[in-house]
Amino acid sequence: MTSAQDEPADADDRPADGDPAGTGLIWFEPPPPGRGAERLDRRRIVTAAVELADQEMTGEITMRALAARLGVRSPMALYRYVGSKDGLSDLMADEVYGEMDVPAGEGWRPALRGLGTSGWAAVRRHPWFARLAFSRPPLGPSALRVYDTALAELEPLGLDASTRMGYVNVVLGHVFGSGLALGEEQAMRARTGLRTEQDLSDAAAPYLARIAESGKYPHFSRWASDPERLRPAPQTFERILDWLLDGLAVPAE
């Protein structure tokens, strides 16, 4: 999430003082009290980091930019509160996990559907989260709440431990995979200026015409030339989520 050229290399990824294993996990270290004229604290830093990442197309931020946003003279002052750059990433990811909701007491399917739809909403608000979720372990309090609640709803099915977690990860895989695809599509549209589906179709039309003329891919060309190919509309996130849940329901029931 941040650039390695902001501060000296030996300070970038140092573990928090409370991390006995040297893993860089921020969760070993409770938030220190705020201090200094800037009135820094962990909550304020994380909130500012999430807001800054939301404003960047790639979601990547630097400690220097974060310090400037907070009105802090030196980026090094932030490490007292986040431990390391990985620590900041963990805190940012867990902040977004906190926006996810798993309904309790309604059964496994409403729980996993709620996990999927609230996760998708969170990814759309914070596109960088999908990429970050694959790079840092979900061990913060908000992430653990999400997993624990989902696993609790799966408990009555009598599934083994691996399968229970597999059900949860099928849904989260759909959330994060869709989020990565959305982020790449948004970056492509911004880079090329092809903002609409019609823009994309117009740009691809000459090449598709050449493909059709070659006769090499007749089935694809027949699909591409069919005016009804996008009706009904391409599958939504929610429709694919329901397909996944239908599939999970077969062994579950």
C-alpha positions in Angstrom: 0.0 0.0 0.0 2.9 2.3 0.5 6.2 3.1 -1.2 9.5 1.8 0.1 11.3 5.0 -0.9 9.6 7.2 1.8 11.8 6.3 4.7 15.0 4.3 5.4 14.8 0.7 4.5 15.6 -0.5 8.0 12.6 1.4 9.4 10.0 0.4 6.8 9.0 -3.0 7.9 10.1 -3.2 11.5 7.7 -5.2 13.7 5.8 -3.5 16.4 7.5 -3.6 19.8 4.9 -6.0 21.1 5.4 -8.6 18.3 7.5 -11.3 19.9 7.6 -13.4 16.7 8.7 -10.6 14.5 5.8 -11.3 12.1 4.9 -7.6 11.6 1.3 -8.3 12.9 -0.1 -5.1 14.4 -2.5 -7.2 16.6 0.3 -8.0 19.1 0.4 -4.3 20.0 -2.5 -2.4 21.6 -3.0 1.2 20.4 -0.6 3.5 22.2 -2.0 6.7 23.7 -2.0 9.8 21.5 0.6 12.4 22.0 2.2 15.4 20.4 0.9 18.7 19.0 -0.7 16.8 16.1 -2.8 14.8 18.5 -2.1 11.6 16.6 -3.7 8.3 17.5 -4.2 5.0 15.6 -7.9 5.6 14.8 -7.1 9.0 13.2 -4.3 7.6 11.2 -6.3 4.6 9.9 -9.3 6.8 9.0 -7.0 9.2 7.1 -5.3 6.3 5.3 -8.6 4.8 4.1 -9.8 8.1 2.9 -6.5 8.7 1.0 -6.5 5.3 -0.6 -10.1 5.8 -1.7 -9.0 8.9 -3.6 -6.2 7.1 -5.5 -7.1 5.0 -8.6 -4.7 2.2 -7.6 -5.4 2.6 -3.8 -1.7 2.9 -3.2 -0.6 5.5 -0.7 2.8 6.6 0.7 3.6 7.3 4.4 4.8 10.7 3.3 1.4 11.5 1.7 -0.4 10.2 4.8 1.7 12.3 7.1 1.0 15.4 5.0 -2.7 14.7 5.1 -2.5 14.4 8.9 -0.4 17.6 9.2 2.6 15.6 10.6 6.1 16.9 9.8 7.8 13.5 9.7 6.3 10.2 8.3 8.4 8.4 11.0 6.1 9.7 13.6 3.3 7.4 12.3 5.2 4.2 13.1 4.6 4.6 16.8 0.9 3.9 16.1 1.0 1.4 13.2 4.2 -0.5 13.8 5.1 -0.9 10.2 3.8 -0.5 6.7 2.3 -4.0 6.9 0.7 -2.9 10.2 -1.0 0.0 8.5 -2.2 -2.3 5.7 -3.6 -4.7 8.3 -5.4 -1.9 10.1 -6.9 -0.5 6.9 -8.1 -3.9 5.7 -9.7 -4.6 9.1 -11.4 -1.2 8.9 -13.2 -2.4 5.7 -14.0 -5.8 7.2 -15.8 -3.8 9.8 -18.3 -2.7 7.1 -19.2 -6.3 6.3 -22.3 -7.9 7.8 -23.2 -11.5 8.4 -26.8 -12.0 9.6 -27.0 -14.3 12.6 -29.8 -16.6 13.6 -31.3 -17.0 10.2 -29.4 -20.0 8.9 -26.3 -20.6 6.8 -27.6 -19.3 3.5 -28.8 -15.8 4.6 -25.6 -15.6 6.6 -23.4 -16.3 3.5 -25.5 -14.2 1.2 -25.3 -11.3 3.6 -21.5 -11.8 3.8 -21.3 -11.7 0.0 -23.6 -8.7 -0.6 -22.1 -6.6 2.2 -18.6 -7.5 1.1 -19.3 -6.5 -2.5 -20.7 -3.2 -1.3 -17.5 -2.6 0.8 -15.3 -3.5 -2.2 -17.1 -1.0 -4.4 -16.6 1.7 -1.8 -12.9 0.8 -1.3 -11.7 -0.9 -4.6 -8.1 -1.3 -3.1 -9.5 -3.6 -0.4 -9.8 -6.6 -2.8 -6.1 -6.6 -3.6 -5.1 -6.0 0.0 -7.3 -8.8 1.2 -5.1 -11.3 -0.7 -1.8 -10.0 0.7 -2.4 -9.7 4.5 -3.9 -12.3 6.9 -7.4 -11.6 8.1 -6.6 -11.6 11.8 -8.0 -8.3 13.0 -11.0 -8.1 15.3 -13.4 -7.1 12.5 -12.2 -9.9 10.2 -12.4 -12.4 13.0 -16.0 -11.3 13.8 -16.9 -11.9 10.1 -15.4 -15.3 10.0 -16.7 -16.4 13.5 -20.3 -15.4 12.8 -20.3 -17.1 9.4 -18.8 -20.3 10.9 -21.3 -20.2 13.7 -24.2 -20.3 11.2 -22.6 -23.2 9.4 -22.1 -25.2 12.6 -25.5 -27.0 12.5 -24.7 -28.5 9.1 -22.3 -30.9 10.8 -19.6 -30.2 8.2 -15.9 -30.9 8.9 -13.7 -27.9 9.7 -12.1 -27.7 6.3 -15.5 -27.7 4.5 -17.0 -25.1 6.8 -14.2 -22.7 6.1 -14.4 -23.6 2.4 -18.0 -22.4 2.3 -16.9 -19.0 3.7 -14.0 -18.8 1.3 -16.1 -19.6 -1.7 -18.2 -16.5 -1.0 -15.2 -14.3 -0.1 -13.4 -15.5 -3.2 -16.3 -14.3 -5.3 -16.2 -10.9 -3.5 -12.5 -10.3 -3.8 -12.2 -11.8 -7.3 -15.0 -9.6 -8.5 -13.3 -6.7 -6.7 -10.0 -7.3 -8.5 -11.8 -7.4 -11.8 -13.7 -4.2 -11.1 -10.5 -2.4 -10.1 -8.7 -3.5 -13.3 -11.6 -2.5 -15.5 -11.8 0.9 -13.9 -8.1 1.4 -14.4 -8.4 0.4 -18.0 -11.3 2.7 -18.7 -9.5 5.6 -17.1 -6.3 4.9 -19.0 -7.9 4.4 -22.4 -10.8 6.9 -22.1 -13.3 4.1 -23.1 -15.8 5.0 -20.4 -18.9 3.2 -21.7 -19.8 -0.2 -23.1 -20.5 1.5 -26.4 -17.0 3.0 -26.4 -15.6 -0.4 -25.9 -17.7 -2.0 -28.6 -16.8 0.8 -31.1 -13.1 0.4 -30.4 -13.2 -3.4 -30.8 -15.5 -3.4 -33.9 -12.8 -3.2 -36.6 -10.8 -6.1 -35.0 -13.9 -8.2 -34.6 -14.8 -7.7 -38.3 -11.3 -9.0 -39.3 -11.8 -12.0 -37.1 -15.2 -12.7 -38.6 -13.7 -12.4 -42.2 -10.9 -14.8 -41.4 -13.5 -17.5 -40.5 -11.1 -18.9 -37.9 -13.4 -18.6 -34.9 -17.0 -19.1 -36.3 -18.7 -19.8 -33.0 -17.3 -16.7 -31.3 -17.9 -14.5 -34.3 -21.5 -15.7 -34.4 -21.9 -14.8 -30.8 -20.2 -11.4 -31.2 -22.5 -10.5 -34.1 -25.7 -11.5 -32.4 -27.6 -8.3 -31.4 -29.2 -10.2 -28.5 -25.9 -11.3 -27.0 -26.2 -9.0 -24.0 -29.9 -9.7 -23.3 -30.6 -10.6 -20.7 -28.0 -8.3 -19.2 -24.7 -9.9 -18.1 -24.9 -11.7 -14.8 -24.8 -9.5 -11.7 -22.7 -10.2 -8.7 -25.8 -11.2 -6.8 -27.0 -13.7 -9.4 -23.6 -15.4 -9.5 -23.6 -15.4 -5.7 -26.9 -17.2 -5.7 -25.6 -19.8 -8.1 -22.7 -20.4 -5.8 -25.0 -20.8 -2.8 -27.2 -23.1 -4.8 -24.2 -25.3 -5.4 -23.2 -25.3 -1.8 -26.7 -26.2 -0.8 -26.5 -29.6 -2.5 -24.0 -31.2 -0.1 -25.2 -29.0 2.8 -28.8 -30.4 2.6 
